[in-house]
Amino acid sequence: MIPESIGYAAAFLTTASFLPQVLKVWRSRSARDISLATYGMFTAGAALWLLYGVAIHSLPVMMANAITVVLAAAVLVAKIRFGGE
């Protein structure tokens, strides 16, 4: 029970940490200072972590990375749409 609670807390904090960046980029319509390579690799990595979570049937890993993929992809889309490199 304690390890799973730690997993959920970690999942919440690491996933929620992307929300301020997503809101800032979409509100300002500027992603000039965002690295396309970094967000591209991070989004791909989070997608792989999601697949890993599915493979091992870990709900905290699946939930955190599903949401993280969506948030990181939102920044990635904003970078492509608003802020050329």
N, C-alpha and C positions, 0 to 999 in steps of 0.2 A: 504493500500500500504506500509506504513512504517513497520508494523509488519512483513509482508511477506519479505520485503527487509532485515530486521534483521535476519529472519529465513534463508534466502539464504546465508547471510554473515557468520552466525554461522555454517551453514552446510559446507560451503567451508573451513573455518578455522579448524574445528574439523576433517573433513575428510582428508584434506591435511596434517595434522599433522602426519599422519601415513606413508606418503610417504618416509620421510628420514629413518625411521626404516626398512621399506621393502627393500629399496635400500641397506642399510648397511648390513642387514642380507644376502641378496642374493648375493651381491658382495663379501663379506668376506667368504661366505659359513660356517658361524658360528652363532649359536643361543644358545650357551652354557649358556649365562646369561639371556636368555629370560625365563620367567615363563610359562610353558605349561598350568598350571591351570588358570593363569590370562588370557592368550590369548584364551583359550578354552571358558571360561565364557564370556569374552568380545565379542567374535565372535557370540556366542549364543544370547547374549543380543542385539547386533546390528541386528541380524536376526529378533528378536522379535520386535524391534523398526521399522524395515522395514515393518513387517506385520501390525503393528499398523498404520503406515503411510498409507498403502494401505486401511486399514479399515476406516480411517477418511478422505481419499482422500487428503492428504497433500503432495503436490509435493516436498517441501523442505525436509520433513522428509523421504520420499521415496528415493529421489536422494542421500541424504547424507548417509543414511544407506545402500543402495545398494552398493555404492562405498566403504564404510567403511567395509562392510562384505567381499568384495573381497580383500581389503588391509590387513585386520586383518587375514583373512584365508591364505593369502600368507605368513605371518609371522608364523602362526600356522603350515603350511605345511613345511616351512623351519626348524622350531623347531623340528618337527618329523623327517625330512629327514637329517638334518645336526648336530643337537645338542641334543643328548640324555640327559635325566634328571636323 
